[in-house]
Amino acid sequence: MNSDSLTRAFLILIRRDLMLAVRHRAEMANPILFFVLVTSLFPLGIGANPALLQAVAPGVIWVAALLAALLSIENVFRSDFEDGSLEQYLLSSHPVSVLVLAKITAHWLITGLPLLLISPLLGILLGLPVDAIKVLFITLLLGTPVLSLIGAVGVALTVGLRKGGMILSLLVLPLYIPVLIFASSAVDTAAAGLPVTAHLSLIAALLLLALSLSPFATAAALRVSLS
Amino acid sequence: MFNNFFHRMASPKHFYGLAGILIPWLAVPCLLLTLAGLYYGLVKAPPDYQQGDSYRIMFIHVPAAWMSLFIYIVMAGAGAIGLIWRIKLAEVVAISSAPIGASFTFLALITGSIWGKPMWGTWWVWDARLTSELILLFLYLGVIALNNAIDDKRTAARAVAILALVGVINIPIIHYSVEWWNTLHQGPTVTKFDKPSIHLSMLIPLLLMAVAFKLYYAFVVLMRARCEVLERERNSGWVKELAEKT
């Protein structure tokens, strides 16, 4: 098996998932709607005081992003599990971890990227300064792939279960905490006008770590779930 | 010979017998050490010049917190052994450790908050160590929930092992991110419990309790593992023999 055919398999898998997503456009909108709705509940809940909103905005936007990621991550393997194509990936001659990475990439393009694009709007709604919105964008750009990568391990462990949803949140949310901490404090720091390079480097480090380890853990977990 | 020993050890039947012999040898020293530790800790050790008598809860709190982390690492290690070499017994040990570790974590949280009430004036502070202990509790609960959710015991054990390994990689990351978050938001406050160089009269009971807690874990995990082995091997000959004998 040469590396050419592996690259091809990787790209074909991404194309297939993107095409499936485009044909179910309504489902694609759900996580974004959820993200926007949850964020807009906060001003209603805690009052529309601009100073207060600006203070809580980084945390609120990031918690909403975590929940939206958690809500959508289950789809990364669910439909493939139900129609049996997941078993075909495991049987194929390509390394499962690479195929899994393709699935996660496609999933991030479908659900993570739209969150990213809509986030400046939410920043404006909550009264964040422009500099902080830029940083928010970068943290989401670096952070949401981490959420997808970690979430995929959880989904791979629970995909065979009938009631995996509640357990999934118990498995995955504690592992999301470092991203939440670094990302929201980066936005906070940027809103205070201080440099944020250290925060961003740490999130990038988390991304690289997740990128290099999560596909293997996910592949191993899929093998267990489908055995 | 060495290999042979391990093979015999890893067979559930031998383990069951050996663990039965070991348990009293671990339980009795544990009890004695606990009594000695409590005596030296609660009666002999002098009151702290700042905290008075309320510091004495640390003789429970600190060993419990140590155990909470120690057991998670043991669980992940046993899970990895089970995953790599397919040793059933390692899976059993990993599964049996989870509830004990969760209990120790819970104990550390409870005693920490009881200590915090007179010291900090509140039951709960989002202190870095308390917070990472709370997250550790969530990780344990995730392991237990995943184990309960999967019907097939061997599949459950392998899934739990993967989760425990992912968790063990994340524990240092979570710990340092929480510590960093806390110092960023609150700065150094009174909640920072800087360890003073501890006096010998307090160190000895603390170490006694720490060893006692380790022994407690050792014999309780053996008891749980024995029970788990019986449940898993309920269709095998030796378990039937055992059941008929009693």
Chai-1 contact restraints between the chains, C-beta under 6 A:
chainA,res_idxA,chainB,res_idxB,connection_type,confidence,min_distance_angstrom,max_distance_angstrom,comment,restraint_id
A,V153,B,V166,contact,1.0,0.0,6.0,A-B,restraint_1
A,L157,B,A159,contact,1.0,0.0,6.0,A-B,restraint_2
A,L161,B,A149,contact,1.0,0.0,6.0,A-B,restraint_3
A,I167,B,A145,contact,1.0,0.0,6.0,A-B,restraint_4
A,I167,B,A149,contact,1.0,0.0,6.0,A-B,restraint_5
A,L170,B,G142,contact,1.0,0.0,6.0,A-B,restraint_6
A,L170,B,A145,contact,1.0,0.0,6.0,A-B,restraint_7
A,L171,B,G142,contact,1.0,0.0,6.0,A-B,restraint_8
A,P174,B,I135,contact,1.0,0.0,6.0,A-B,restraint_9
A,P174,B,F138,contact,1.0,0.0,6.0,A-B,restraint_10
A,P174,B,L139,contact,1.0,0.0,6.0,A-B,restraint_11
A,L175,B,N170,contact,1.0,0.0,6.0,A-B,restraint_12
A,I177,B,I174,contact,1.0,0.0,6.0,A-B,restraint_13
A,P178,B,I173,contact,1.0,0.0,6.0,A-B,restraint_14
A,P178,B,I174,contact,1.0,0.0,6.0,A-B,restraint_15
A,P178,B,S177,contact,1.0,0.0,6.0,A-B,restraint_16
A,I181,B,S177,contact,1.0,0.0,6.0,A-B,restraint_17
A,I181,B,W181,contact,1.0,0.0,6.0,A-B,restraint_18
A,S185,B,L184,contact,1.0,0.0,6.0,A-B,restraint_19
A,A217,B,V166,contact,1.0,0.0,6.0,A-B,restraint_20
A,A220,B,I162,contact,1.0,0.0,6.0,A-B,restraint_21
A,A221,B,I162,contact,1.0,0.0,6.0,A-B,restraint_22
A,V224,B,R158,contact,1.0,0.0,6.0,A-B,restraint_23
A,V224,B,A159,contact,1.0,0.0,6.0,A-B,restraint_24
